Each structure stands twice: as C-alpha cells, then as structure tokens.
C-alpha cells in the first residue's frame, strides 16, 4: 500500500488532503499539534502522531516519514486562531516565513 506523510494532519488542509489520499488508496502518517480536535477524526488507515516539529530531533522526524512516498506540508495558522487586525502580517509571519 502507498503511504503519505502529512505535516499538520488535523488542520483544515491536512485533514482534507488525508481524505483525498485515503480515497486514492494511501495509508497516512501524520504529525499534528495537540490536542486532537476529535477522538474519531481519522479512520484506522491514519497513524496520527501528536507533537511539535520544532521540538523534535531529525531522527524522530526521519522515523515518522520512513516508508512514505508522498509528503504534504499543511502546517500554519488556520481558522482556529484569530489575530488582531490587521491580520495580514500575522498570517504572513505564521504561514509564509516559516515555510
């Protein structure tokens, strides 16, 4: 079975990317910030790990992506966070600069 890794699996983009990949026959490994938004968010083909990529070692990350043939980058600030107005700079700082 094909396997994909999703960085940011429980966010808006990551969740929907996982669903599309599952429809295409992939199993999924994902890394998401805690807490889980729902206990039954994913089906059994998704192996979701909770953690912060910025606090993990290279070895830990390599272990998570081992055997994956696709990678989806879906981290960043999303609709669960509402910055003060004007929001453009906040979203730019949170989503563009780290990428």
Sine and cosine of phi, psi and omega as CSV:
sin_phi,cos_phi,sin_psi,cos_psi,sin_omega,cos_omega
0.00,0.00,0.64,-0.77,0.05,-1.00
-0.95,0.31,0.54,-0.84,-0.03,-1.00
-0.75,-0.66,0.68,-0.73,0.03,-1.00
-0.84,-0.54,0.50,-0.86,0.08,-1.00
-0.94,-0.33,0.74,-0.67,0.03,-1.00
-0.87,-0.49,0.88,-0.47,0.09,-1.00
-1.00,0.00,0.95,-0.32,-0.09,-1.00
0.99,-0.17,0.69,0.72,-0.12,-0.99
-0.91,0.42,-0.45,0.89,-0.05,-1.00
-0.99,-0.10,-0.03,1.00,0.07,-1.00
-0.98,0.19,0.06,-1.00,-0.05,-1.00
-0.84,0.54,-0.81,0.59,-0.04,-1.00
-0.92,0.38,-0.70,0.72,-0.03,-1.00
-0.89,0.45,-0.68,0.73,0.00,-1.00
-0.88,0.48,-0.73,0.69,-0.03,-1.00
-0.95,0.31,-0.56,0.83,0.10,-1.00
-0.89,0.45,-0.66,0.75,0.03,-1.00
-0.86,0.51,-0.69,0.72,0.00,-1.00
-0.89,0.46,-0.67,0.75,0.02,-1.00
-0.91,0.42,-0.70,0.71,0.00,-1.00
-0.91,0.42,-0.61,0.79,0.06,-1.00
-0.88,0.47,-0.66,0.75,0.05,-1.00
-0.89,0.47,-0.50,0.87,0.01,-1.00
-1.00,0.04,0.13,0.99,0.10,-0.99
1.00,-0.03,0.22,0.98,0.03,-1.00
-1.00,0.08,0.49,-0.87,0.33,-0.94
-0.99,-0.11,0.36,-0.93,-0.14,-0.99
-0.80,-0.60,0.69,-0.72,0.27,-0.96
-0.92,-0.40,0.74,-0.68,-0.05,-1.00
-0.71,-0.71,0.47,-0.88,0.12,-0.99
-0.84,-0.54,0.81,-0.58,-0.07,-1.00
-0.68,-0.73,0.50,-0.87,0.11,-0.99
-0.95,0.31,0.63,-0.78,0.09,-1.00
-0.96,0.29,0.35,-0.94,0.00,1.00
-1.00,0.02,0.22,-0.98,0.10,-0.99
-0.93,0.38,0.71,-0.70,0.01,-1.00
-0.94,0.34,-0.39,0.92,-0.01,-1.00
-0.38,-0.93,0.60,-0.80,0.00,-1.00
-0.92,0.39,-0.46,0.89,-0.05,-1.00
-0.90,-0.44,0.63,0.77,-0.02,-1.00
-0.91,0.41,-0.68,0.73,-0.07,-1.00
-0.91,-0.42,0.37,-0.93,0.12,-0.99
-1.00,0.04,-0.06,-1.00,-0.13,-0.99
-0.93,0.36,-0.21,0.98,0.03,-1.00
-0.99,0.14,-0.04,1.00,0.01,-1.00
-0.94,-0.34,0.85,-0.53,0.06,-1.00
-0.97,-0.24,1.00,-0.08,-0.08,-1.00
-1.00,-0.08,0.75,-0.66,0.05,-1.00
-0.93,-0.37,0.68,-0.74,0.05,-1.00
-0.99,-0.16,0.76,-0.66,0.00,-1.00
0.12,-0.99,0.08,-1.00,-0.01,-1.00
-0.91,-0.41,0.90,-0.44,-0.04,-1.00
-0.83,0.55,-0.52,0.85,-0.02,-1.00
-0.95,0.30,-0.26,0.96,0.00,-1.00
-0.96,-0.27,0.04,1.00,-0.07,-1.00
-0.98,-0.18,0.48,-0.88,0.06,-1.00
-0.99,0.16,0.30,-0.96,0.07,-1.00
-0.86,0.51,-0.62,0.78,-0.01,-1.00
-0.89,0.45,-0.66,0.75,0.04,-1.00
-0.89,0.46,-0.68,0.73,0.00,-1.00
-0.92,0.39,-0.66,0.75,0.04,-1.00
-0.88,0.47,-0.60,0.80,0.05,-1.00
-0.88,0.47,-0.65,0.76,-0.02,-1.00
-0.93,0.38,-0.58,0.81,-0.06,-1.00
-1.00,-0.06,-0.03,1.00,0.00,-1.00
-0.85,0.52,0.76,-0.65,0.03,-1.00
1.00,0.09,-0.01,1.00,0.00,-1.00
-1.00,-0.01,0.66,-0.76,0.02,-1.00
-0.95,-0.32,-0.01,1.00,0.05,-1.00
-0.65,-0.76,0.50,-0.87,-0.02,-1.00
-0.70,-0.71,0.77,-0.63,0.04,-1.00
-0.88,-0.47,0.84,-0.54,0.04,-1.00
-0.99,-0.10,0.95,-0.32,-0.08,-1.00
-0.71,-0.70,0.52,0.85,0.01,-1.00
-0.99,-0.12,0.34,-0.94,0.04,-1.00
0.65,-0.76,0.09,-1.00,0.02,-1.00
-0.92,0.38,0.65,-0.76,0.01,-1.00
-0.70,-0.71,-0.34,-0.94,-0.12,-0.99
-0.92,0.39,-0.15,0.99,0.02,-1.00
-0.99,0.14,-0.08,1.00,-0.04,-1.00
-0.80,-0.60,0.79,-0.62,-0.02,-1.00
-0.86,-0.52,0.97,-0.26,0.00,-1.00
-0.98,0.21,0.24,-0.97,0.10,-1.00
-0.93,0.38,0.49,-0.87,0.05,-1.00
-0.96,0.27,0.55,-0.83,-0.11,0.99
-0.97,0.24,0.67,-0.74,-0.15,-0.99
-0.99,0.11,-0.29,0.96,-0.09,-1.00
-0.78,0.62,-0.80,0.60,-0.05,-1.00
-0.88,0.47,-0.64,0.77,0.01,-1.00
-0.89,0.46,-0.72,0.69,0.02,-1.00
-0.93,0.36,-0.59,0.81,0.07,-1.00
-0.88,0.47,-0.75,0.67,0.01,-1.00
-0.88,0.47,-0.60,0.80,-0.07,-1.00
-0.99,0.10,-0.50,0.87,-0.13,-0.99
-0.93,-0.36,-0.57,0.82,-0.08,-1.00
-1.00,0.00,-0.78,0.62,-0.09,-1.00
-0.86,0.51,-0.69,0.72,0.00,-1.00
-0.91,0.41,-0.45,0.89,-0.02,-1.00
-0.94,0.34,0.00,0.00,0.00,0.00
